[in-house]
Amino acid sequence: MANIHELIDIGTIQVSAGLLRDSKFFARSLDSPPLVEVASESEATVDDLSTAGERTVPVDTPIGTFEAAYLPWQWRGPDYPTLIYHHGSGERPFDFGRFSSNSFRRLFVGSDDAIPANVVAVRAPFHDGSNMDYARAMGELENFVGMLAASVVLIDALATTANDRTTRPVLVSGISLGGWAVNLHRACFDTVDQYAPIFAGAALGEMFVSSIYRKMTAGEVQRRPDHLREVLGFEEEFRAVESANCAPLLARYDRIIEYDSQRPSYAGMSLAVLNRGHVTGALATAPLREHVLGAIPDTDAGAEIPHTDAKTAANDQ
């Protein structure tokens, strides 16, 4: 029997799917080259991490140009580590208005505790408008692939610039969509010192064909599940990375990015586990913040969650 965390995930997706009606994911087209190939062959450049202000970045991919953006939120200087953070699906990460709610604001902006790092926020393509605009764009699988590839290449450009201009390590973290971007960057580039993905794995196609999130997709997706697995999955590339530089966090009762489906991606790694679902886990600010700050290299920031399969990372914080 499902617990409250699972029921909230199920209910949230059922309501969201009902609102989408004919604008479900991949309703217009399932055509796309593999995600790993698109990300590996895309290009972007950035030239400033220390000056405040939002910056848009055109990312050239094999399937077109996608506009991503980044925001240097805090710059402490070249002697500090650099944290690059990527938001979740449907968020507006640069909205810091009084009534706004996004993971970047909850984890970093809303805290009185100092963060001992340079902090840069990333915004994926299609996340500067309404949720319905975003949903309509996701009607084509190519747009989803291009969006994620663009985020990954922007992360790489930011990491490269940070490495050129600082003397300390670079950390990349993100939640849900951001977690997928973090792991895909590791699979394609592996050029940062530490990865801290939250609620993600490497079996991305599986989320769309076997979890409750399948209700967000068009019927054709369910008739061609192996096609989604082939286009979006990057398990082999992720596991081929030999660097011991990944500190993942999954939610045990997540019905969207399911624990049992994504845990194999992290075979041989220390895995932190949160006893919540996807929605309730995303709102568990304290343990998520501790996980991210505890993964910052060469710092005592935060109380690091024990990374182990045998223990529970957190319960009802």
Helices and strands as residue ranges (DSSP letters): H 4-20, H 35-40, E 55-61, E 64-74, E 82-86, H 103-104, I 105-109, E 118-123, H 131-137, H 141-165, E 170-175, H 177-188, E 194-198, H 204-210, G 212-216, H 219-223, H 225-232, H 235-240, E 249-251, H 259-262, G 263-266, E 272-274, H 278-282, H 285-294
